[in-house]
């Protein structure tokens, strides 16, 4: 039987027949394992991992950021909670290392630009010499006479 409000009658003390869904909680070990599996999977298989586990890509992104920032617990953490090196963990780079990598990339780019500039100058020099030669031969030629 249904009531006039369209809801099924409840038995007992008026409790909601559908329990409130609870939010899933993932352990730090599970998060690290999933991030490592996702990062090591070929591009075509990453979606299959997410579907199998019932996860979203935003979970992986969030967990990877937490891991990289050292906020994600780890089975191999020391007393300070800092992640140790191991499967699924990355060593955080110091500011000096980050700056050194940036400067190395900049140096490689500048070296490539310098090589291009030198080749362009070499071509311009050859073109200039050719034009000088053509100009000099034109001055030596007598203009044709009109009849």
C-alpha positions in Angstrom: 0.0 0.0 0.0 1.2 3.5 -0.7 0.4 6.6 1.2 -0.9 9.8 -0.3 2.6 11.3 -0.3 3.8 8.6 -2.7 6.3 7.1 -0.2 6.2 3.6 1.0 5.1 3.2 4.6 8.0 2.6 7.0 8.0 -0.1 9.6 8.9 0.8 13.1 10.1 4.2 14.3 10.0 6.0 11.0 13.6 5.3 10.0 14.5 6.0 6.4 14.5 2.7 4.4 17.6 3.7 2.4 20.6 4.2 4.6 22.7 7.2 3.9 25.7 6.3 1.7 29.0 6.5 3.5 32.1 8.2 2.0 34.8 5.8 0.9 38.1 6.0 2.8 41.3 4.9 1.2 44.4 3.9 3.2 47.7 5.7 2.4 49.2 2.3 1.2 46.3 1.9 -1.2 46.7 5.4 -2.5 50.4 5.0 -3.1 49.9 1.6 -4.8 47.2 3.0 -7.1 49.3 6.1 -8.0 52.3 3.9 -8.8 50.2 1.4 -10.8 48.5 4.2 -12.8 51.8 6.0 -13.5 53.5 2.8 -14.7 50.6 1.7 -16.9 50.7 2.4 -20.6 48.4 5.2 -21.7 45.8 2.8 -23.2 45.4 0.9 -19.9 45.1 3.8 -17.4 41.4 4.1 -17.9 40.9 0.4 -17.3 42.7 0.7 -13.9 40.4 3.6 -12.9 37.3 1.6 -14.0 38.4 -1.5 -12.2 39.0 0.3 -9.0 36.0 2.7 -9.3 38.2 5.8 -9.2 38.4 9.0 -11.0 41.5 10.5 -12.5 41.2 13.4 -10.1 41.8 10.9 -7.3 45.1 9.9 -8.8 46.1 13.6 -9.4 45.3 14.5 -5.9 47.1 11.6 -4.4 50.2 12.1 -6.6 50.3 15.8 -5.5 50.0 14.7 -1.8 52.7 12.1 -2.3 55.1 14.6 -4.0 54.5 17.1 -1.2 55.2 14.5 1.4 51.7 14.6 2.9 50.7 11.1 2.0 51.7 8.6 4.6 53.8 5.7 3.6 54.6 2.3 5.0 58.3 3.1 4.9 58.1 6.5 6.6 60.4 7.4 9.4 59.6 9.0 12.7 59.3 12.4 11.0 56.7 11.1 8.5 58.9 11.9 5.5 58.6 9.3 2.8 61.6 7.2 2.1 62.7 6.2 -1.3 61.0 3.1 -2.6 58.4 1.9 -5.1 55.9 4.6 -5.7 57.7 7.4 -4.0 59.6 10.3 -5.5 62.5 12.1 -3.9 61.6 15.8 -3.5 64.1 18.1 -5.3 65.7 20.9 -3.5 65.4 24.5 -4.7 69.0 24.3 -5.9 68.4 21.2 -7.9 65.3 22.7 -9.5 67.3 25.9 -10.4 70.2 23.9 -11.7 67.9 21.9 -14.1 66.2 25.1 -15.2 69.6 26.7 -16.0 70.8 23.6 -17.8 67.7 23.7 -20.1 68.2 27.4 -20.6 71.9 26.9 -21.5 71.0 24.1 -24.0 68.5 26.5 -25.7 71.0 29.3 -25.8 73.6 27.0 -27.3 71.2 26.0 -30.0 70.3 29.6 -30.7 74.0 30.5 -30.9 74.6 27.7 -33.5 71.7 29.0 -35.6 72.9 32.6 -35.4 76.4 31.5 -36.5 75.1 29.6 -39.5 72.9 32.6 -40.4 75.9 35.0 -40.2 78.0 32.6 -42.3 75.2 32.5 -45.0 75.0 36.3 -44.9 78.7 36.7 -45.3 78.7 34.4 -48.4 75.7 36.2 -49.8 77.5 39.5 -49.3 80.6 38.2 -51.0 78.6 36.9 -53.9 76.8 40.3 -54.4 80.1 42.1 -54.3 81.5 39.8 -57.0 78.4 40.3 -59.1 78.5 44.1 -58.6 82.2 44.2 -59.5 81.7 42.3 -62.7 78.8 44.6 -63.6 81.0 47.7 -63.2 83.6 46.2 -65.6 81.2 45.4 -68.3 80.5 48.2 -70.9 76.9 49.0 -71.3 75.5 47.8 -74.6 75.4 50.4 -77.4 72.2 51.4 -79.1 72.1 51.5 -82.8 
